[in-house]
Amino acid sequence: MKRETNPWRFIVLSFLFIILIGTFLLILPFSSRSREFTNPLIALFTATSATCVTGLVVVDTGTYWSLFGQIVILLLIQLGGISYMTLLSFLALLLRRQVLLHERIILHESLGSWSIRGVMRLAKVVLYTVLSFESLGALLLFFVFIKNYPPLTALKFSIFHSVSAFCNAGFDLLGNFQSFARYVDNPLLVFTITTLIIFGGIGFIVIFDIRNNLRWSRLSLHSRIVIITTAILILIGTLVIATLEWNNPGTLKSLSLRGKLLGAYFQSVTPRTAGFNTIPIGKMHPSTLLFTILLMFIGASPGGTGGGIKTVTFVVLLSAVRATLMGYDNVEIFKRSLYWDAVRKAWTILFLSSGLILVSWLILLLTENAPPLNILFEIVSGFGTVGLSTGITPSLSTIGRIIIILNMILGRVGTVVFGFAILYSFRRKSHIELPYGEVSIG
């Protein structure tokens, strides 16, 4: 008998394969500016962070890695952002090779589309969308960097940061772990980077839906949830961060009014899930860090380049709580009832994600010498594939780095996808319906 296709296992293995190839390349002497072999754990951490489009680093990307190493990181970001299977499918179309059914199933799971029908057309849209946004972003960023750097350096910076932003990676080449701090009040950079982050994070199926249905009433329920939730989270995030940090001398206090508003807006967008920063994360108030942790945990949207439990999952969970407290038989959103499979999957994602973060936090509390809130921030940043850090990443112990690596991988592929990859083949196949039993809840 033919073995049953397990697309989730292929997705996990493809990410691991890319990470291993990237690790090998980054270990090589010509990947670093010192021309020496890189510590394997540093190379593994960096390759994982790039492939999982996270942005957490233990060495400074702009000063440690050579041009070759930076190109490797850029390619890993691009592969991790659009998925290995999407690129293979597009190459197959260019070579006029037929894409088989099991390959379409894998691509369907990689892109988070609703069905296999039309998945190849969606793959083409993904590639064209990525190229369009990244090209336009690079052009706009070039006008920012050309004021401070030579033309070739400005071109390199514009391309790298455009790809990093659209793929929600958060890697930067500006050096000394400063990210975009010097551009905190530059509207062109702020709005270019945040626009790339937002469109990369809302998901390709939403972009595909908007492209085909320009009227709001014709958009799918999924797209409307993503757009409204994203807008609300950005607005609330901007207001909360501005309020909490307005008079903080380490972040917003010394800035002009424009700088304060742009800084608060930028830091509202990047936790979902890009990892750039224009104000020092380590100098934020604990309350702001805790709020940012919540944003990072929610993350981007399904089918996008970001991580976290995803915006739609968050809304489904809130709607399920509302339905339970109101005594409704169904979970309803925008006058539509949701299938219970979606609600059940949402609760599973919340349980597995929270469990992973809590266990990781417990381990790092034992191994790391850092404030508990900073450690939790680091873990959620890794799981949400965000890349923001309070500054403790370079000082993590070996165990700490391994735990963050695992969180980045599970956060990128998804806890449920990882569970399917391992357990799906062992599920019980039975047509017998067992009798119901009663338990007391609450």
Sequence and secondary structure as in RCSB ss.txt:
>XXXX:A:sequence
MKRETNPWRFIVLSFLFIILIGTFLLILPFSSRSREFTNPLIALFTATSATCVTGLVVVDTGTYWSLFGQIVILL
LIQLGGISYMTLLSFLALLLRRQVLLHERIILHESLGSWSIRGVMRLAKVVLYTVLSFESLGALLLFFVFIKNYP
PLTALKFSIFHSVSAFCNAGFDLLGNFQSFARYVDNPLLVFTITTLIIFGGIGFIVIFDIRNNLRWSRLSLHSRI
VIITTAILILIGTLVIATLEWNNPGTLKSLSLRGKLLGAYFQSVTPRTAGFNTIPIGKMHPSTLLFTILLMFIGA
SPGGTGGGIKTVTFVVLLSAVRATLMGYDNVEIFKRSLYWDAVRKAWTILFLSSGLILVSWLILLLTENAPPLNI
LFEIVSGFGTVGLSTGITPSLSTIGRIIIILNMILGRVGTVVFGFAILYSFRRKSHIELPYGEVSIG
>XXXX:A:secstr
      HHHHHHHHHHHHHHHHHHHHHSGGGBTT S   HHHHHHHHHHHHTT    SS HHHHB HHHHHHHHH
HHHHHHH HHHHHHHHHHHTT    HHHHHHHHHHHT S STTHHHHHHHHHHHHHHHHHHHHHHHHHHHTTTS 
HHHHHHHHHHHHHHHHTT     SSTT TTGGGTT HHHHHHHHHHHHHHHS HHHHHHHHH  SGGGS HHHHH
HHHHHHHHHHHHHHHHHHHHTT TTTTTTS HHHHHHHHHHHHHTTTTT   SS GGGS HHHHHHHHHHHHH S
 TTSS  SS HHHHHHHHHHHHHHHHT SS EETTEE  HHHHHHHHHHHHHHHHHHHHHHHHHHHH  S HHHH
HHHHHHHHTT    SS GGG  HHHHHHHHHHHHHHHH HHHHHHHHHGGG                
